[in-house]
Amino acid sequence: MMAETGDQHGPVIGIDLGTACSCVANGRAEIVTNEHGGRATPSYAAFTDTERLVGDAAKSQASRNPTNTVFGESVVVSPLLRLFAYRLVLFRPALTFNCLPDASVQDGLKLWPFKVVPGRGDKPMVAASYKGKQKLLAAEEVASMLLSKMKAEAEAYIGGPVKNAVVTVPASFDVLQRRATKHACAVAGLDVLGVIHGPAAAAVAFGIHEIAGDKNVLVFDLGGGHTSVSLLAVASGKIAVRATAGDPHLGGEDFNGRMVEHFVAQFKAEHKKDVGRNARAILRLRAACEQAKRTLSSASWAAIELERLHDGADFYSTITRDQFDELNLDLFCKCLDPIKKCLTGAKMDRSSVDDVVFVGGSTRIPRVRRLIQDLFDGKELRKDISSDEAAACGAATMASLGSDDSLVDLFLFDATPHSLGVAAAGGAMAVMIPKNTPIPVMARENTISIQPNHKKGIERGHKQVRTLSSARSKLPGAHSKAKPGVKLSVSVCFSIDADGVLTVSARDKVNGHKNQMRVMEQSQLSKEEIERMTMEAKDG
């Protein structure tokens, strides 16, 4: 039944935590069905006066309890492990832990009926009413609810306890986002044996690692809340990540959103009423649009039929596949950008790609498939495994390989998903480690000029992720007494180990003072917070 990775581990499951739906598979790459017989569980979590709900139960009551139902990108650990790390239709993948600085995330907040507010250290928190009290929940805590349910479903499926998992994350996740995912698993009572790239896991599900000879494989993952592309080099059964690219704010939910906007305008034209102000009605309309999108993948038109949608008015309409394509064509074309960036990052031509693998439910959209196939000059696309289930099946397969250390051997090489550097004098970023650099890696810059009382910081992808003069991460020269206008010379070293952990050291070249730090986020969960969340989850 389940994969055995040795007596020390016992059964290990593979989990693909997604922004729209999440899947769990056992070691034989069998999808574990949920209590309703479904092969994927909606990434929804809800809070009521009496209980917490997850999955189908949470989704089914969303229109009656909109402000306390979390979905999409907020449920997985992403804009809420970014904002959260995957999409509450779940969380949208990507982790910044700052106070919602991203404009596209702010736009998403306008469409969510639930509230997101700044918590400790400006960490985004979901505000919900639970058992008559206002409660603030971290992204990891909400994600753990979904993980707990998937763990329980796996245990029911095999008839025994499950404590270990291999979990997939988007290719763009850095070590901080991966750690947040591990924390969510810990709250759910799962020990994580491996956190792997979803695209790489999908490649394993397709058997790419078993093919003789060398191959370049491009994995295109278009999920509910993100677009992720990875270019993998396969040689002698080992997979190396050559380059990654993605858009953490582009996915199936955005396509649904375009339809929602279209029908909101149509309703207003027909009834002279603004349904957009009715959170419950919008949730019903969004659900209908999601179903219409699925229908349009195989049919030329779909119907929208909603009785008493708003102020007693019924709403009936239709949408054709051509209309759907027209509403979203700019977004479909935008999906090609990460592919082009990935090829550029790997310094590879399209003709050098041997296989193109599709992952994610939104890759079923005919126009998206056609655009990508045209980009690769008509190359046949790999879609022989369900795109919704490929990552989970790959994770389960990798879990089954763990008994002979094949898991380590299979993914020996990884790469940095973002450029890393220091904000130097004049505001420019001094790049220390370029994006897509294989890890482990060490980079040293003998001279970087900074201003006295330097307020800039370590940057990731040209976005500041750590302030050099903060209490726990001061670098030499940050508070040196120097004449106004005089720049200080500092030598800096960036080091990333095999686990992706960044260590930064610096030395003042004038006075010889040294300092070193492991870059950590202030908003990470502490051991005490994880224990508290675990106890609260057990108590209901």
ABEGO torsion letter per residue (X at the ends): XBBBAEAAAEBBBBBBBBAABBBBBBAAGBBBBBAAGBABBBBBBBBBAABBBBEAAAAAAAAABAAABBBEAAABBBAAAAAXXBXXABBBBEBAGBBGABAAAAAAAAABABBBBBBBGGBBBBBBBBGGBBBBBBAAAAAAAAAAAAAAAAAAAAGBBBABBBBBBBAABBAAAAAAAAAAAAAAGBBBABBBBAAAAAAAAAGAAABBEBBBBBBBBBBAABBBBBBBBBBGGBBBBABBBEBAABBAAAAAAAAAAAAAAAAAAAAGBBAAABAAAAAAAAAAAAAAAAAAAABABBBBBBBGABGGBBBBBBBBAAAAAAAAAAAAAAAAAAAAAAAAAAGBBAAABABBBBBEAAAABAAAAAAAAAAAGGBBBBAABBAAAAAAAAAAAAAAAAAAGAAAAABABBBBABBBBBBBBGGBBBBABBBGBBOBBBBBBABBBBBBGBABBBBBGGBBABBAABAAABBBGAABBBBBGBBBBBBBBBBBBAAGBBBBBBBBAAAGBBBBBBBBBAABBBAAAAAAAAAAAAAX
